[in-house]
Amino acid sequence: MIKRGVILWSLCLLWSVVSSCGSSSAKVKSESEEESTRAGVTVPVFDADSAFNYVQKQVDFGPRVPNSAAHVACGNFIATQLEKFGAQVTNQFVDLVAFDGTLLKSRNIIGAYKPDSKKRVALFTHWDSRPWADYDPDEKNHRTPILAANDGASGVGVMLEIARQIHQVQPELGIDLIFFDAEDYGEPQFYTGPHKEESWCLGSQYWARNPHVEGYNARFGILLDMVGGKDAVFYKEGYSEKYAPDINKKVWKAAKRLGYGSLFRNEQTSPVTDDHLFVNELAQIKTIDIIPTDPSGEHSFTSTWHTLQDNMDHIDRKTLKAVGQTVLHVIYNEN
Ligand SMILES: [Zn+2]
């Protein structure tokens, strides 16, 4: 995931001219009050321990950098879990070309529930890990691959736990769990060669142009990126607001209803180039991104982002639970 163009608080200051930034207005309250759970719907309870274990399992493989043995092993693990949880699994094996010409042996993995249903919701995450800790405070680590417990494994962990729940009781709609590869192989800070446009999100760009099902469509999509960090705070990201403001509203209302309003803040942040951008623009499926922002403004996302500190020590079950339970609430209430 690449850095934001503008950090949160500078934008926030701009808005404060026209509206009160950061204060919860009466309007926000009335929106949450009108939210209701569909009659007769029981939303499964998201098990944060289970999700945490799926994160740990991926990290135990080591960095899941394309063209590595750990990457192959982790891809097999994800596909096997999805099969075990009753999903119809499709693998897209494809060679993608990185910014520096490296051929990345990539694999998008799709797990589909009720594949014949026309009414669908897609959940997305990326499962590869960044080859370089190019934002590590210590420069000598900049070429070391990261464990990516948060930036990769957390989204996968939440989605595998969702798959486990769907296997027990299916929601009314068809659900696609889509795990993109080669998201985080974008140009590192130390790279000085010729610039290639869109060097990030290669797996999602491929899928958006070549969906696993011809003419694939979904009612909406939700991308999960870095959804397990300690003290994570999620704001409404700029492209999500541009392309899918109603989905942002739906998800944030669900979070507030479930008591996670302190994690899901009802304020907007600047746009982030992430997988959802290509899903919105190329596949034209309205999709939001649940991605953290560091409220201190010192870092774009979190202090561990693209550093060697992105390890299990900074994964918090509370964050996994808040995101996982919110997403379950949303997908089980669709009809
Ligand atoms: Zn990243």
Boltz pocket constraint, residues with backbone or C-beta under 6 A from the ligand:
constraints:
  - pocket:
      binder: B
      contacts: [[A, 1], [A, 2], [A, 130], [A, 151], [A, 184], [A, 306]]
      max_distance: 6.0
